[in-house]
């Protein structure tokens, strides 16, 4: 067959495949204009990042397998990227929106993200990933509903609210970035926001009805505790996994994490106070909102609900109580518990220890003594074009060395379709929070002290929660299992944002020699090319 005819046949096959996908998986289109604007979240004017004039940005409402076409217009005066916290980008790490995978959108230009929320449900969020833009806004909620025929383990709520909580600074993001670039440590945050406000965010409810709150910690530093005066929180979902429906009086939400809770308006018709306060800090920051009954007679009497402050054991025990609902369906009509992860032997153990210290007189943060420095070309783009010298697979060891901090572009090479164990080891006094793009992982164990192979005896190998962000308590460890079923270049980072910015991150290169589209999509036709890839061409079709 002639080459040009082969090309035509291939193009037709692609069109047929696209039509088949379109028939089952709707397309949703968004146009976002990213601008600066003056905001007043803590009562003083600040330079914020707005999406279509909104702070926080608009929610994304979707259903399992929807295709999301999001045209992002960068009207800032500097490069910009959006990443999608918890969206797995199946076979498509080019769309992940971090610098290791995606070239920034230049000022005055646009880039269209083409995402599919493939085989996912749950509560997530998006955020700006470059520079220190996250401290200026540009974030918003993502919800992925189950398809209509897939059963959900609770009745439809009367309402569904996005609740974005996070610590905040009065200083502009440019000033905070300058502090970090100057080798200094950021000061303590100035306050806490609930949906972009320090106080007064209101959630309207009707007496006797039940509501779903999707709570995400989009902050920079602090773990936060969430509670509602006079009401209980029934946990139902964590980052895409239906959980055992455990009732809590308050819930710790660590940086980067997302939870769904059900709250029933079963009290007298009044205004009840929502309280969000910082954990493990001195002083304790707090903010409040209002859980308002439609026929409210006024403010509820009595003291505001007190929350935990520095109690690590309380938080650790709560974390251990969060487990998968094995009788519930996930995004597909089969029980989540049908995946017996505890019966699979891991093929590799990687121990990752966080640390802090000076390099060349400036503050840096590291993983296994390596402090990440971004190259001039995104790692995934360099990998696709086989550009040498951008990164080196194996540039970070599999275990802590105990040596001094040094700079490198940290990349761990992993084989597709293997099953590995990662142990996060935290010998510092702070609580750490780690996020892995492209995956959900099983949080099989966490405890105080030093991890050892004997620690595996206490692992939960039956119903551990599957999620994309996990905490590691001070002087403690957390172990996760990961089925490496998603080819690509995936960012593993501290969600403590100053630490991420100053080197506490790395990339997992999940690799296969296969070039089949069943394993990985090629580089997008509309990909922006930068660095040493500038001037090259993407795929012709």
ABEGO torsion letter per residue (X at the ends): XBAAAAAAAAAAAAAAAAAAAAAABBBBBBBBBBBBBBBAAAGBBBBBBBBGGBOBBBBBBBBBGBBBBBBBBBABABBBBBBBBGBAGBGBAAAAGBAAABBBBBBGBBBBBBBBBBGBBEBBBBBBABEAAAAAEGBBBBBBBBBAABBBABBBBABBBBBBBEBBBABBAAAAAAAAAAGBBBBBBABBBBGGBABGBBBBBBBGBBBBBBBBBABAABBBBBBBBGBBBBBABBGGBBBBBBBBABBBBBBGBBBBBBBBBABBBBBBBBBBBBBGBOBBBBBBBBBBBAABAEBBBEBBBBBBAABAAAAAAAAAABBBBAABBBABBBBAAABBAAABBBABBBBBBBBBEBBGGBBBBBBGGBBBBBBABBAAAAAAAGBBGABBBGABBABBAGBBBBBBBBBBBBBBGBBBBBBBBBABABBBBBBBBGBBBBBABBBBEBBBAAAAAABBAAABBBBABBBBBBGBBBBBBBBBABBEBBBBBBABAAAAAAGBBBBBBBBBABABAAABBBBBAABBBBEAABGBBBBAX
